[in-house]
Amino acid sequence: MTHNPEICPLSNKASREFAKKGLGQMDAISKKHNVRMESLYHFDPEHLVIAVFEAENIESVRDMVMEAGLMHWNNLQINPLTAADALMKDVDKQPTLF
């Protein structure tokens, strides 16, 4: 997630109130969508937040962040992750290109 400085909860009163309210509801919203937060980091002072979630599918994560309202002041990018060891276990199932 990223946002511009003028809408950052550190400088924008409306964003701050919305962020505080939303963060207080994240546990309940996460449980509703069967999503577990693994980590949440803020890269100072870049207005960048990286979160890692565990879920049955990517749609559950999307639905959770939408219900939490994170898109109101953030640009969101949601990507599925695969552990490198799991990826390498299946690497020979794919044909090579070169």
N, C-alpha and C positions, 0 to 999 in steps of 0.2 A: 504494500500500500504506500502510496505517496500522496502528498498534498502540497499546495503552495503555502508560503509563509503567511499570507494574509488570511487564510482560512484555518491555519493551525490552531488547535485547542490551546496552545500556549499564548496566542495573541488575539484570538477571536472569541468573544464572550459566548455567542450563540453556539459555536462549535464546541467550546469547552463544556457547556451544560449538556449538549447532546452526547458528547463523548463520555462524560461521567455517568450519565443515565444509561447509555448503551453498555458500557463496561460493567456496570452493576447488574445488568441482565444477561450477560454473556453465558454464565453457567447454565441458567435455565434454558436459554435459546439453544446452546450447544447440545444439551441433553435432549431437547425436543427433536433435534435433527440427527441424533446419534453420532455426534462429532466430538472428538476429544482433542483439546489443544495440547500439543507436545511442547511447543516453545513459542515465545513472543518476544521479539527484540526490536528496540528502537535504535537506529543508527544516528547518533548525535553528530552534528546538528542538521542532518541532511533531510529531515522530514520524510524518512523512509522507515517503514515497519515491515519486518519479515516475520511471518508466523508459519508454523508447521502444525498441521492438523492430521489426525487419523480418522478415517471415515470409510464407510462401505463403498462410497462412490463420490465422484467430484461434484455431482449435483447436490448432494447433501451439504457440502461445504458452501457452494454457491447460495443455496437457500438460506443457510445460517447467516452468512454475511449480509444478504439482502434484508432479512428480517431484522437484523441488528442495526440496519441503517448505515452501515459503514460507507456506502457509496455516496452519501450526502456530502462528505467532505474529503473523500479519498478517491484516487484512481486505483482500481483494484486489478490485480493480475492473479489469476488462480491457475496453478499448474499441478498436474499429478506428478508424483515422485516415485522412483523405483530405486531401491537400494542397489548400489553398484555390484555387490556380490550376487544378488538375484538376477541382475541383468546379464552378468557374465556367465551365469549358469546356463542361460538360454542362447548365448551368442552364436553357437554353432548351428542353431536351427534356422538361421537366416542366411540367405545366399550372399556372397560377396559381390561387390560391383566392379572391383578392379583387380 
